[in-house]
């Protein structure tokens, strides 16, 4: 008889529950207006990726005849149906929120698009002039003739379907596509708008209003704005590492031409006949078709958030502060030698990481720099520092992960720039995605070769370091340095995986080490001793880890999990997981740090790492987890965990059925918003540190005369 399956939630439904929590921030009237709008655009952007990757993958599995259920017992077909139901519910909430709450608030601030039929005659004529001079010359419509091959549509691109009168002596309407240019502003200004009227119309609405200009002598009966989403769950042939970049470029081209997994249609004036025409044209089903009253590609509205015009409608800026333990006037290598340093982003500035590389590039005693680059920003100071170091004659190696989803093209471009500067580029290990966050600097000193190391939980990206919560450690610990050298030899060369002194690496032994740590707590509790696990991560999916946590809970281990996104474990089930509490925090910063604590019989072991507890991270990626042995750093990491577990403002508590609830708080209970608390703590420490470093000048007074 097969064992009873563990109660594990479906991954896709858990992810959609996370996206609904993001939407809750858009609905919260205590959040500033532009931040509410930003959360709405993030919700929409998340759904784009969900369709391209998750729904696209499920569709391919279903078309291939795969019926094997996932760990929650759902087949691919069942997952698609269940996900579609949840998506429809979320989209309905988005529409109600946009129409009933955001539009009135946006109208007050002049941020709401105006429908062309609300314009007066003068405004329409001004808009026509602008259309004829700036928009019309840029656009070329495409006729859609029966039997003719459909032109390639941009993934997530906006189009207007023009329904034209039939040809003479014909009954069937003619159709044409009008592309909405991505390089033109989505927001077309209205001349002479009044304070109580928005000052722009959407570009696609302006195109639809004057669509007859493209078809002289032909009546335009209907204009329908739509957008398509293509499957991005692509396969890359990694047979030869030297051809990986070319293979990735081919895969990117494949992504642009892959099958449509979603059709979005603007609800305004879209007839059933036109929607059915688009479905047939794009080979999508009714279940894959979404009509919405929220503007398509609402992510474009982020430009209002990024503008300085409406600062009063955003959260107060929290400027990253200088880390309290770092003196900007002293060489960084000298400070790392004195003590290990913890960086907590975005509360503390990312500048020390860039400075670490800059000083290494300029230091004549630095011999080599080795680092893993997974995602990095445009005009990255990290890339600039590596190029500078290579051009100065240092041995610089960059392991570039080309398979960082949706950053592939960008990564290929700057990898080529690095290579031209003399950086040795490596594309990682065949069949595995390299996700570790590590930089090694090898320096010649009086006592010999010394290794300086940065290991973190986030990417080497100065932009996201201002948006994601992450931690990183700067150290010259000898054992960690030896492990770092062995790690780069393994992932960049042909070395066999080695036994590390301190490192724990996926897919070699990370899952096994986690299971050992969890089981050790279980054994401690079984012997009547205190046992506790506190773990902070982005996602918890791995069935083996979940099973171990269930066993620990059954033994009575106190388990506190801070999981931002997907959590397939079900807490609070009597006799199984009643001692497990799961907290999710959604706030102005994206929670991204991975911090793990185990009581360990009073030994209090703590780790940071790059891996979430997911099968892909533990089995199919190169990941690192390192122990934190410095007492001061462990204390600071514990404070981060404590703040998250104390949050009663932006936290949600997971229920056993997979839903989330705000924590209940009594009227006299102090409000704790963890991100605000951590920022104020970092700011206070930074200010105190600067004050302590100021030199105090004491005047030298003349001696009193001796008379």
Residue pairs with C-beta under 8 A, 6 or more apart in sequence:
5 71
5 73
6 543
6 546
6 547
6 550
7 570
7 573
7 576
8 71
8 72
8 543
8 546
8 568
8 569
8 570
9 72
9 567
9 568
9 569
9 570
9 658
10 70
10 72
10 74
10 79
10 82
10 568
11 70
11 71
11 72
11 541
11 566
11 568
12 50
12 54
12 58
12 79
12 82
12 83
13 82
13 83
13 86
13 658
14 565
14 566
14 567
14 568
14 658
15 50
15 54
15 565
15 566
16 50
16 83
16 86
16 87
16 90
17 658
17 659
17 660
18 564
18 565
18 566
18 584
19 43
19 46
19 47
19 50
19 90
20 90
20 93
21 584
21 586
21 652
21 660
22 39
22 42
22 43
22 46
22 586
23 39
23 40
23 43
23 90
23 93
23 94
23 97
24 586
24 652
25 31
25 35
25 36
25 39
25 586
25 587
26 36
26 37
26 38
26 39
26 40
26 43
26 97
26 102
27 36
27 93
27 97
27 101
28 36
29 36
29 101
31 39
31 315
32 313
32 314
32 315
33 102
33 105
33 106
33 109
33 111
33 313
34 304
34 305
34 310
34 313
34 314
35 305
35 314
35 315
35 588
36 102
36 105
37 102
37 106
37 111
37 301
37 302
37 304
37 305
38 302
38 305
40 94
40 97
40 98
40 102
40 294
40 298
40 301
41 298
41 299
41 301
41 302
43 90
43 94
44 94
44 294
44 298
44 299
45 299
47 87
47 90
48 156
48 229
49 232
49 406
51 229
51 261
51 262
52 155
52 229
52 230
52 231
52 232
52 233
52 261
53 232
53 233
53 405
54 83
54 233
55 80
55 83
55 261
55 262
56 230
56 231
56 232
56 233
56 258
56 259
56 261
57 231
57 233
58 76
58 79
58 80
58 83
59 80
59 231
59 259
59 261
60 231
60 233
61 76
62 76
62 77
62 80
66 75
66 76
67 75
67 76
67 77
68 75
69 75
69 78
70 79
71 543
71 568
72 568
74 82
80 287
81 287
84 287
87 290
91 290
91 292
91 294
94 292
94 294
95 292
95 293
95 294
98 293
98 294
99 293
103 112
106 112
106 198
107 196
107 198
109 310
109 313
110 193
110 195
110 197
110 198
110 199
111 198
111 304
111 310
112 198
113 187
113 198
113 200
113 201
113 202
113 205
113 295
114 190
114 193
114 197
114 198
114 199
114 200
114 201
115 201
115 205
115 268
116 124
116 127
116 201
116 205
116 206
116 208
116 209
118 197
119 127
119 190
119 201
122 191
122 192
123 190
123 191
123 192
123 193
124 209
126 190
126 191
126 192
127 188
127 190
127 191
127 201
127 206
127 209
128 210
130 188
130 189
130 206
131 188
131 206
131 207
131 209
131 210
131 213
132 210
132 213
134 184
135 181
135 184
135 188
135 203
135 206
135 207
136 210
136 213
136 214
138 181
138 184
139 178
139 179
139 181
139 207
139 214
140 179
141 162
141 176
141 177
141 178
141 214
141 215
142 151
142 176
142 177
142 179
143 174
143 175
143 176
144 150
144 174
144 175
144 176
144 177
144 281
150 281
150 282
151 177
152 256
152 257
153 159
153 177
153 228
153 282
154 179
154 182
154 256
155 228
155 229
155 230
155 232
155 255
155 256
156 227
156 228
156 229
156 297
157 179
157 180
157 182
157 227
157 228
158 179
158 180
158 182
158 204
158 225
158 226
158 227
158 296
158 297
159 177
159 178
159 179
159 180
159 225
159 226
159 227
160 177
160 178
160 179
160 180
160 204
160 207
160 208
160 211
160 223
160 224
160 225
160 226
161 175
161 176
161 177
161 178
161 222
161 223
161 224
161 225
161 226
161 274
161 277
161 278
162 175
162 176
162 177
162 178
162 211
162 214
162 215
162 220
162 222
162 223
163 173
163 174
163 175
163 220
163 221
163 222
163 223
163 224
163 271
163 274
164 173
164 174
164 175
164 176
164 215
164 218
164 219
164 220
164 221
165 173
165 174
165 218
165 219
165 220
165 221
166 172
166 173
166 174
167 174
173 221
174 218
175 277
176 214
176 215
178 207
178 211
178 214
178 223
180 203
180 204
180 207
180 225
181 203
184 203
185 203
186 202
186 203
186 297
186 300
186 303
187 200
187 201
187 202
187 203
187 300
187 303
188 200
188 201
188 202
188 203
188 206
189 199
189 200
190 197
190 198
190 199
190 200
190 201
193 199
201 209
202 295
204 225
204 266
204 296
205 225
207 223
208 223
208 225
211 220
211 223
212 218
212 219
212 220
222 269
222 271
222 274
223 269
224 265
224 266
224 269
224 270
224 271
224 274
224 275
224 278
225 265
225 266
225 268
225 296
226 263
226 264
226 265
226 266
226 278
226 296
227 263
227 264
227 296
227 297
228 260
228 262
228 263
228 264
228 282
229 260
229 261
229 262
229 263
229 264
230 255
230 256
230 257
230 258
230 259
230 260
230 261
231 255
231 258
231 259
231 260
231 261
232 255
232 258
232 405
232 406
234 251
234 254
234 255
234 258
235 251
236 244
236 247
236 248
236 251
236 403
237 247
238 244
238 247
238 430
238 431
239 430
241 426
241 427
241 428
241 430
244 402
244 427
245 402
245 412
245 415
245 427
248 402
248 403
248 408
248 412
249 409
249 412
251 408
252 408
252 409
259 283
260 282
260 283
260 284
260 288
261 284
261 288
262 284
262 288
262 289
262 290
263 278
263 279
263 282
263 284
263 288
263 289
263 290
264 289
264 290
264 291
264 292
264 296
265 275
265 278
265 289
265 290
265 291
265 292
266 291
266 292
266 293
266 295
266 296
267 291
267 292
267 293
268 293
270 291
275 289
275 291
278 284
278 289
279 285
279 286
279 289
295 301
304 310
305 314
315 588
318 346
318 347
318 679
320 345
320 346
320 347
320 348
320 349
320 350
320 466
321 347
321 348
321 349
321 682
321 683
321 686
321 687
322 328
322 348
322 349
322 351
322 686
322 689
322 690
323 341
323 342
323 343
323 344
323 348
323 349
323 352
323 682
323 686
324 682
324 685
324 686
324 688
324 689
325 335
325 339
325 341
325 342
325 689
326 332
326 335
326 341
326 352
327 335
327 693
329 693
331 359
332 352
332 355
332 356
332 359
332 474
333 359
333 363
333 443
333 452
335 341
336 452
336 474
336 475
336 476
337 476
339 630
339 632
340 473
340 474
340 475
340 477
340 630
340 633
341 352
341 473
341 474
341 475
342 471
342 472
342 473
342 630
342 632
342 633
342 636
342 637
343 350
343 352
343 353
343 456
343 471
343 472
343 473
343 474
344 469
344 470
344 471
344 636
344 640
344 678
344 682
345 458
345 465
345 466
345 468
345 469
345 470
345 471
345 472
346 465
346 466
346 467
346 468
346 469
346 589
347 469
347 678
347 679
347 681
347 682
347 683
348 682
348 686
350 462
350 465
350 466
352 474
353 382
353 439
353 454
353 456
353 460
353 465
353 472
354 381
354 382
354 385
354 462
356 439
356 441
356 452
356 454
356 474
357 369
357 381
357 382
357 385
357 386
357 389
357 439
358 381
358 385
358 388
360 366
360 369
360 385
360 389
360 394
360 441
360 443
360 452
361 369
361 385
361 386
361 388
361 389
361 392
361 394
362 388
362 392
363 443
365 443
365 444
365 445
366 389
366 394
366 441
366 442
366 443
366 444
367 394
367 395
367 442
367 443
367 444
367 449
368 394
368 395
368 396
368 397
368 440
368 441
368 442
369 386
369 389
369 394
369 395
369 396
369 397
369 439
369 440
369 441
369 442
370 396
370 397
370 398
370 399
370 439
370 440
370 442
370 484
370 488
370 492
371 386
371 397
371 398
371 399
371 438
371 439
371 440
371 460
372 398
372 399
372 401
372 434
372 436
372 437
372 438
372 439
372 491
373 382
373 398
373 399
373 400
373 401
373 411
373 459
373 460
374 401
374 404
374 434
374 435
374 437
374 459
374 460
375 404
375 407
375 411
375 459
375 461
375 464
376 382
376 383
376 411
376 414
376 459
376 460
376 461
377 461
377 462
377 463
377 464
378 410
378 463
380 414
380 460
380 461
380 462
381 462
382 460
382 461
382 462
383 414
383 417
383 418
386 396
386 398
386 418
386 421
386 423
387 417
387 418
387 421
387 423
389 396
390 396
390 418
390 421
390 422
390 423
391 421
391 422
395 424
396 418
396 422
396 423
396 424
397 423
397 424
397 426
397 488
397 492
398 415
398 418
398 423
398 424
398 425
398 426
399 426
399 427
399 428
399 434
399 488
399 491
399 492
400 411
400 415
400 418
400 425
400 426
400 427
400 428
401 411
401 427
401 428
401 433
401 434
401 435
402 408
402 411
402 412
402 415
402 427
403 433
404 411
404 433
415 425
418 425
419 425
426 491
426 492
428 434
428 491
428 622
429 491
429 622
431 620
432 507
432 620
432 621
432 622
433 616
433 620
433 621
433 622
434 491
434 621
434 622
435 610
435 611
435 617
435 621
435 622
435 623
436 487
436 505
436 610
436 622
436 623
436 624
437 455
437 456
437 457
437 458
437 459
437 460
437 472
437 610
437 624
438 453
438 454
438 455
438 456
438 484
438 487
438 624
439 453
439 454
439 460
440 451
440 452
440 453
440 481
440 484
440 485
440 488
441 451
441 452
441 453
442 449
442 450
442 451
442 452
442 485
443 449
443 450
443 451
443 452
444 450
450 476
450 481
451 476
451 478
451 480
451 481
451 482
451 484
451 485
452 474
452 475
452 476
452 481
453 473
453 474
453 475
453 476
453 477
453 480
453 481
453 484
454 472
454 473
454 474
455 472
455 473
455 475
455 480
455 484
455 608
455 624
455 626
456 470
456 471
456 472
456 473
456 608
456 610
457 470
457 471
457 472
457 592
457 593
457 594
457 595
457 608
457 609
457 610
458 464
458 465
458 468
458 470
458 471
458 472
458 592
458 593
467 589
467 590
468 589
468 590
468 591
468 592
469 589
469 590
469 591
469 592
469 593
469 675
469 678
470 592
470 593
471 593
471 595
471 608
471 637
471 640
473 608
473 626
473 628
473 633
475 630
477 502
479 501
479 502
480 501
480 502
480 503
480 626
482 501
483 500
483 501
483 502
483 503
484 503
486 495
486 498
486 500
486 503
487 500
487 503
487 505
487 624
489 495
489 498
490 496
490 497
490 498
491 622
497 505
497 508
502 626
502 627
503 624
503 625
503 626
504 510
504 513
504 607
504 609
504 624
504 625
504 626
505 622
505 623
505 624
505 625
506 611
506 617
506 618
506 619
506 621
506 622
506 623
506 624
507 618
507 619
507 620
507 621
507 622
507 623
510 609
510 611
510 617
510 618
510 623
510 625
511 542
511 544
511 545
511 618
511 619
513 625
514 545
514 548
514 596
514 613
514 618
515 544
515 545
515 548
517 533
517 596
517 598
517 600
517 605
518 533
518 545
518 548
518 549
518 551
518 552
518 598
519 548
519 551
519 552
520 598
520 600
520 601
521 531
521 532
521 533
521 552
521 557
521 598
521 599
521 600
522 531
522 548
522 551
522 552
522 555
522 557
524 530
524 531
524 557
524 599
524 600
524 601
525 531
525 552
525 555
525 556
525 557
526 555
529 601
530 599
530 602
531 552
531 555
531 556
531 557
531 558
531 599
532 557
532 558
532 559
532 560
532 597
532 598
532 599
533 549
533 552
533 557
533 558
533 559
533 560
533 596
533 597
533 598
533 599
534 559
534 560
534 561
534 562
534 596
534 597
534 641
534 645
535 560
535 561
535 562
535 595
535 596
535 597
535 613
536 561
536 562
536 563
536 591
536 593
536 594
536 595
536 596
536 640
536 641
536 644
537 561
537 562
537 563
537 564
537 594
537 596
537 612
537 613
538 563
538 564
538 565
538 566
538 591
538 592
538 594
538 612
539 563
539 564
539 565
539 566
539 567
539 612
539 613
539 614
540 546
540 561
540 563
540 566
540 567
540 568
540 569
540 612
540 613
540 614
541 566
541 568
541 612
541 613
541 614
541 615
542 613
542 614
542 615
542 618
543 568
543 615
545 613
545 618
546 568
546 569
549 559
549 561
549 569
549 577
549 580
550 569
550 576
550 577
552 559
553 559
553 576
553 577
553 578
553 579
553 580
554 575
554 576
556 579
557 579
558 579
559 579
559 580
559 581
560 581
560 583
560 641
560 645
561 567
561 569
561 571
561 580
561 581
561 582
561 583
562 582
562 583
562 584
562 585
562 591
562 641
562 644
562 645
563 582
563 583
563 584
563 654
564 584
564 585
564 586
564 590
564 591
564 592
565 584
566 614
567 582
567 584
567 654
569 577
569 580
569 582
570 576
570 577
570 656
570 657
570 658
571 577
571 580
571 581
571 582
571 654
571 655
571 656
572 578
572 580
572 581
572 655
572 656
573 656
577 656
581 653
582 653
582 654
583 644
583 645
583 647
583 651
583 652
583 653
583 654
584 651
584 652
584 654
584 660
585 591
585 644
585 647
585 650
585 651
585 652
585 674
585 675
586 650
586 652
587 650
587 673
587 674
587 675
588 675
589 675
591 644
593 608
593 640
594 608
594 609
594 610
594 611
594 612
595 606
595 607
595 608
595 637
595 640
595 641
596 606
596 607
596 608
596 609
596 625
597 604
597 605
597 606
597 637
597 638
597 641
598 604
598 605
598 606
604 634
605 627
606 627
606 628
606 634
606 637
606 638
607 625
607 626
607 627
607 628
608 625
608 626
608 628
608 637
609 623
609 624
609 625
609 626
610 617
610 623
610 624
610 625
611 617
611 618
611 621
611 623
611 624
611 625
617 623
628 634
628 637
639 678
639 681
640 678
643 672
643 674
643 677
643 678
644 651
644 674
646 672
646 674
646 677
647 663
647 672
647 673
647 674
648 662
648 663
648 665
648 669
648 671
648 672
649 671
649 672
649 673
650 673
650 674
650 675
651 662
651 663
651 674
652 660
652 661
652 662
652 663
653 660
653 661
653 662
653 663
654 660
655 661
665 671
